[in-house]
Amino acid sequence: MRLVSQNGEFDVPYEIATLSRIGNIIRAYVPIVGEKGTVMARYSTESQAKEAMSMVLEAGRNEYKSFTFPSE
């Protein structure tokens, strides 16, 4: 599955990426990109970010070909 950032600027492979949510920001860490991580999504509340992370997990379970982080 491919993960596409909210703004469409980044597209990373889910299989080798590590996602983290700190507060309202979701970052992807891909070995080739570097250790700072790439901001994939930014939400106005932490609960919206948690919901987006749940959506990613569900998309992975359902074997979607891609997942674009939703805007607010």
C-alpha positions as CSV (number, residue, x, y, z in Angstrom):
1,M,0.0,0.0,0.0
2,R,1.1,3.6,-0.7
3,L,0.7,6.3,1.9
4,V,0.0,9.7,0.4
5,S,0.4,12.9,2.6
6,Q,-2.5,15.3,3.1
7,N,-1.0,17.8,0.6
8,G,-0.1,15.1,-2.0
9,E,3.6,16.0,-1.9
10,F,4.8,12.7,-0.3
11,D,4.1,9.1,-1.3
12,V,5.8,6.4,0.7
13,P,5.5,2.6,0.8
14,Y,3.5,1.4,3.9
15,E,5.5,-1.8,4.0
16,I,8.8,-0.2,4.9
17,A,7.6,3.0,6.6
18,T,7.1,3.5,10.3
19,L,4.4,5.9,11.3
20,S,4.2,7.8,14.5
21,R,1.7,10.2,16.0
22,I,2.8,12.8,18.4
23,G,-0.1,15.0,19.4
24,N,-1.8,16.1,16.3
25,I,1.0,15.4,13.8
26,I,1.6,12.1,11.9
27,R,5.1,11.4,10.6
28,A,6.4,8.7,8.4
29,Y,9.9,7.4,8.8
30,V,11.4,5.7,5.8
31,P,15.0,4.4,6.0
32,I,16.0,6.1,2.7
33,V,14.6,9.5,3.6
34,G,16.3,10.0,6.9
35,E,15.6,10.0,10.6
36,K,13.8,13.3,11.0
37,G,10.6,11.8,9.5
38,T,8.3,13.3,7.0
39,V,5.1,15.1,8.1
40,M,2.3,13.2,6.4
41,A,-0.6,14.9,8.1
42,R,-1.4,17.7,10.6
43,Y,-4.7,18.0,12.4
44,S,-6.2,20.6,14.6
45,T,-6.9,18.1,17.4
46,E,-5.2,15.0,18.7
47,S,-8.4,13.0,18.4
48,Q,-8.5,13.7,14.7
49,A,-4.9,12.4,14.3
50,K,-5.8,9.3,16.3
51,E,-8.8,8.7,14.0
52,A,-6.5,9.1,10.9
53,M,-4.1,6.5,12.3
54,S,-7.0,4.1,12.8
55,M,-8.0,4.6,9.2
56,V,-4.5,3.8,8.0
57,L,-4.5,0.5,10.0
58,E,-7.9,-0.4,8.6
59,A,-6.8,0.4,5.0
60,G,-3.8,-1.9,5.5
61,R,-6.0,-4.7,6.8
62,N,-8.3,-4.4,3.8
63,E,-5.3,-4.4,1.5
64,Y,-6.0,-1.1,-0.2
65,K,-3.6,0.0,-2.9
66,S,-3.2,3.5,-1.4
67,F,-4.3,5.7,1.4
68,T,-4.4,9.4,1.4
69,F,-4.5,11.1,4.7
70,P,-7.7,13.0,5.0
71,S,-7.8,16.8,5.6
72,E,-9.6,18.0,8.7
